[in-house]
Amino acid sequence: MSEQHSSPIKTPKQLITVVVLAFVVPVLVIVLLVKYVVGEKSAGAGAEAMTPEAIADRLRPVGSVVLAQASGPRTLKSGEEVYKLACGACHTAGVAGAPKTGDAAAWAPRIKQGYETLVTHAVAGFKAMPAKGGNADLDQIEVARAVVHMANASGAKFKEPDPVKTGEHSGQQVVAEACGTCHESGAGGAPKVGDWAAWKPRIEKGLNTLYESAITGHGGMPARGGMAKLTDGEIKKAIEYMFNAGRQAAPAAAAPAAAVAVAAAAPGKADAAAGRKLYEASCSACHAAGVAGAPKLGDKAAWAARASAGVDALTASVLKGKGAMPPKGGAAAATDAEIGAAVQYMLAQSK
């Protein structure tokens, strides 16, 4: 006996329903699967963006204000620091007659001259040594410390100078507020600021003598320039400012009219002579012996690479200072033209 099978689809309506479901259900399943997969990836990618650290980073301000104490006055360098910065270039090797640090025999006659004389020479310049060793930014106290450092290492027993009190006015400020009343015009016989001829004999008497005269009064000058509140340190800085200004103005004031006329008539010879003169007075301190990497005069190999840069570039380097070489090679009073002449002289001697 055969078993009869009957279909669940008995009417056309049921057939249509089955066909529609057969098409729609798979499509829905596919859509749901796609949404599930895409949604999972999106959640994973953005999970880190929802961490407390990420949220805090997004909320952090673009800028911030930091309150700090204003910086105080610059700290003065020790004698050893100044020696390494400026003095050592000549005093380590004994260049241009500079007494070598530690050479008791060379320092003995200088030490006998006394602390005041040594500091005066170091601050104002002496022979081949430029003022402040060629570093005009040094404070007088720093220069004095360097003198004590070298002298004591060579047999002296000088006491290191006391540091300047903080909050004091600069030398230029004191001159503007007090000293300039007389020293700008030369009233009452006061040496004018910038008049090297008037300042030179006073400097030769020693800085301490100048200080004492200004502090206690001298001739028509009242004690402390008439400003009793000025400290000793401020008085000293004012004096240093005035005589350094005079020193810088000296070459221009000393040039005779005849020399100017000769220079105009024969510029080549005049430039060469001026270059040689400046070299012997200042540049030779390092370039004669090759101190601190300075190319020796006459060393063609050492000068070749520099010569290729051109006279203008070399002159610019000297004017600004480069490496261990201070601005203008330490010859602060030299004009730009004189510096250029010295560069040309050294190049000519090293071809």
Buried (B, 14 or more C-beta within 10 A) or exposed (E): EEEEEEEEEEEEEEEEEEEEEEEEEEEEEEEEEEEEEEEEEEEEEEEEEEEEEEEEEEEEEEEEEEEEEEEEEEEBBBBBBBBBBBBBBBBBBBBBEBBBBEBEEBBEEBBEEBBBBBBBBBBBBEEBBBBBBBBBEBBBBBBBBBBBBBBBBBBBEBEBBEEBEEEBBEBBBBBBBBBBBBBBEEEEEBBBBBBBEBBBEBBEEBBBBBBBBBBEBBEEBBBBBEBEEBBBBBBBBBBBBBBBBBBBBBBEEEEEEEEEEBBEEEEEEBBBBBBBBBBBBBBBBBBBBBBBEBBBBEBEEBBEEBBEEEEEEBBBBBBEBEEBBBBBBBBBBBBEEBBBBBBBBBBEBBE
